[in-house]
């Protein structure tokens, strides 16, 4: 008896998407091809797997049971095939947040390419941290490392320090009391802490030395730290930034650290990849290089 593996694959995709149309797009086939394969599978099994209501589809109880049994096997076959295909590949896809790539990694890539000329490293923009789709990328930089099934390298624990442009720095560097900074505008990035309170980054910075954020402080708000970086470079105020977000060139030319305290955020950064890909060319080298890069910059 020949098992209809293609039909089972199509069934799993359709069940997960709850749509023949979406499944056809993922599989790069026509919708009628998906429908035909699933009808053949239902005939083969002798049971309906879906209840069809116009364009909507719902799994039957037996369909749900079948999905739970066959989906892991399809995933195993898929992962094994991808891993086998990539064993000798020298191309690595690294997924990370765009801001991290632009401000920290890209300026350092020449060093990696000089050290490992045979590894073709490409960058993918990560839009959702904590989602590790190995068909999208081979490895990831994340603040939410998986608990199991992945090798991880700790890169650094995020700290925020006050930075500003040179004209402001020339005045502010003499100040030793945090509350005196509020004579200048403060730049706040909402993306740093998960809080609905505006100015949460500065509120925590003052709280670290048992001081409240002074009332009537002038704060300019930005949705993302990248925007706060640019505003600081143009002398619009003082921003709390981590060294990931301030490139070496920027710290030399346009952003200056004030000699005041820093604070830890809730985030630590990790480089991770699936355990099953451990033999993949370049993964270990990339992980060690990233760790060394962080140590070199005292992160």
Secondary structure, DSSP 8 states (H G I E B T S, - for coil): ----HHHHHHHHHHHHHT-HHHHHHHHTS-HHHHHHHHHHHHHHHTS--EEEETTEEEE-HHHHHHHHHHHHHHHHHHHHHHHHHHTT--EEEEEE-HHHIIIIIGGGHHHHHHH-TT-EEEEEE-SSTT---TTT-SEEEESS--SSSEEEEEEEEEEEEEEE-HHHHHHHTT--SGGGGGGS-EEEETTSSS-SSTTHHHHHHHHTTT----TT--EEEESSHHHHHHHHHTTS-EEEE-TTSS-HHHHHHT-EE-SS--EEEEEEEEEEEEGGGTTSTTHHHHHHHHHHHHHHTT-
